[in-house]
């Protein structure tokens, strides 16, 4: 089952990402200062689509198994 945007944000924060202010409306940006990575998470009420979830995890350097058992 895909993750919700809130679950993705929780996972990113747990792995060292911090929220950075953005003017993107329905998207929030998170930055990892140690690795110089910035991700944009779509903040919608529904679950993230599988492709978006996989891409965010890949860019964050996280494996799907690190997302609380969800794939």
N, C-alpha and C positions, 0 to 999 in steps of 0.2 A: 504494500500500500504506500503510495507516495506521501511525502512529508507536506505539512502545511508550512506557509511562510514563517509562522511563529516558531515552529520546530527547527526550521533551517537557521533562523536568527539565533536561537538558543545554542545550537551546535556550533555556529561560527564564533559566538562569544566565548564558549567553553574552550575553543581552540585558539584564542588569542586575538580575534578580530574585534575591532572597536568601531562603533557607529560614527560616521562622519556626516555632517549636515549636507543635504543636497536639495536641490529645487526640482526634483524629478517627479513630484506628485505621488504616483502610486508605487514608486520604487524607493528603496532605502539602500544607501551605500555603506559598505563595511570594509575597513582597511586593516591589513595585518602589517604593523610597523616593522617587524623583524624580517619579513620576506618581501616587503614592498608589493603586496598584492591588494587590489581593490576590486570588490565584487558588488554588483547591483542585484538586489533581491526584490522581485516583484511582490508587493504586499497586497494580495487579493484575498477574499474570503474563502476561496476554494483551495484545494490542494494544488501543489506545484505539479506541472506536467512532468512525466518521467524524464524527458530529454533535458528540460531546464534543471531539474534536480541533479541529474548526472553531471551536467556541465558545471554547475556551481560546485559540486563536490570535487570534480576533477581540477578545476581552477584553484580551489582552496587547498589542494593537495591532500584531500581526505579520501578514504576508501568507503564505498557504500556500506561496508560492515561497521563503520564507525558512527553510523547515524542511528544508533539505538535499535539495531536489528531490522530496520526497514530497508527496503531496496528500491 
